[in-house]
Amino acid sequence: MSHKHDHTLRALYAHPISMNIKWADVVKMLEHLGAEVEVVHGGREKVKLNGKEHTFHIPHSKAIDSKDEIMQIKHFLDECGIAPE
């Protein structure tokens, strides 16, 4: 995994929760991990990774601005067996 993708993954799991994570960086990291990302109706993106699927809201700003959204991403990554080393 590249340094940038590793940095994004670590930021998602940081405690306290980091609020300066860019959605585009998360999508690029997921694609690097082998995810299929598809834009669906209503400002959402469907992500398929390791046999799991989840639909995420695309933030209106460049950065993810909700702790709940970050927690959803973390839970999805946990389900897929992805975690920082």
Contacts in CASP RR format, 6 or more apart in sequence:
PFRMAT RR
TARGET T0000
AUTHOR 0000-0000-0000
METHOD contacts of the structure
MODEL  1
MSHKHDHTLRALYAHPISMNIKWADVVKMLEHLGAEVEVVHGGREKVKLN
GKEHTFHIPHSKAIDSKDEIMQIKHFLDECGIAPE
1 9 0 8 1.000
1 32 0 8 1.000
1 33 0 8 1.000
2 32 0 8 1.000
4 25 0 8 1.000
4 28 0 8 1.000
5 28 0 8 1.000
5 29 0 8 1.000
5 32 0 8 1.000
5 33 0 8 1.000
6 84 0 8 1.000
8 21 0 8 1.000
8 25 0 8 1.000
8 26 0 8 1.000
8 28 0 8 1.000
8 29 0 8 1.000
9 29 0 8 1.000
9 77 0 8 1.000
9 82 0 8 1.000
9 83 0 8 1.000
9 84 0 8 1.000
10 84 0 8 1.000
11 18 0 8 1.000
11 20 0 8 1.000
11 21 0 8 1.000
12 18 0 8 1.000
12 21 0 8 1.000
12 26 0 8 1.000
12 70 0 8 1.000
12 73 0 8 1.000
12 74 0 8 1.000
12 77 0 8 1.000
13 74 0 8 1.000
13 83 0 8 1.000
13 84 0 8 1.000
17 67 0 8 1.000
17 70 0 8 1.000
17 71 0 8 1.000
18 70 0 8 1.000
19 63 0 8 1.000
19 64 0 8 1.000
19 65 0 8 1.000
19 67 0 8 1.000
19 70 0 8 1.000
20 63 0 8 1.000
21 63 0 8 1.000
21 64 0 8 1.000
21 70 0 8 1.000
22 62 0 8 1.000
22 63 0 8 1.000
22 64 0 8 1.000
23 58 0 8 1.000
23 59 0 8 1.000
23 62 0 8 1.000
23 63 0 8 1.000
23 64 0 8 1.000
24 62 0 8 1.000
26 64 0 8 1.000
26 73 0 8 1.000
27 37 0 8 1.000
27 45 0 8 1.000
30 37 0 8 1.000
30 47 0 8 1.000
30 49 0 8 1.000
31 37 0 8 1.000
33 49 0 8 1.000
33 80 0 8 1.000
33 82 0 8 1.000
34 49 0 8 1.000
35 47 0 8 1.000
35 48 0 8 1.000
35 49 0 8 1.000
36 47 0 8 1.000
36 48 0 8 1.000
36 49 0 8 1.000
37 45 0 8 1.000
37 46 0 8 1.000
37 47 0 8 1.000
38 45 0 8 1.000
38 46 0 8 1.000
38 48 0 8 1.000
39 45 0 8 1.000
39 46 0 8 1.000
39 58 0 8 1.000
40 46 0 8 1.000
40 55 0 8 1.000
43 57 0 8 1.000
43 58 0 8 1.000
44 55 0 8 1.000
44 56 0 8 1.000
44 57 0 8 1.000
44 58 0 8 1.000
45 55 0 8 1.000
45 56 0 8 1.000
45 58 0 8 1.000
46 53 0 8 1.000
46 54 0 8 1.000
46 55 0 8 1.000
47 53 0 8 1.000
47 54 0 8 1.000
47 55 0 8 1.000
47 56 0 8 1.000
47 76 0 8 1.000
49 76 0 8 1.000
49 80 0 8 1.000
49 82 0 8 1.000
50 80 0 8 1.000
50 81 0 8 1.000
50 82 0 8 1.000
51 80 0 8 1.000
52 76 0 8 1.000
52 79 0 8 1.000
52 80 0 8 1.000
54 72 0 8 1.000
54 76 0 8 1.000
56 69 0 8 1.000
56 72 0 8 1.000
56 73 0 8 1.000
56 76 0 8 1.000
57 69 0 8 1.000
59 65 0 8 1.000
59 66 0 8 1.000
59 69 0 8 1.000
64 70 0 8 1.000
64 73 0 8 1.000
77 83 0 8 1.000
END
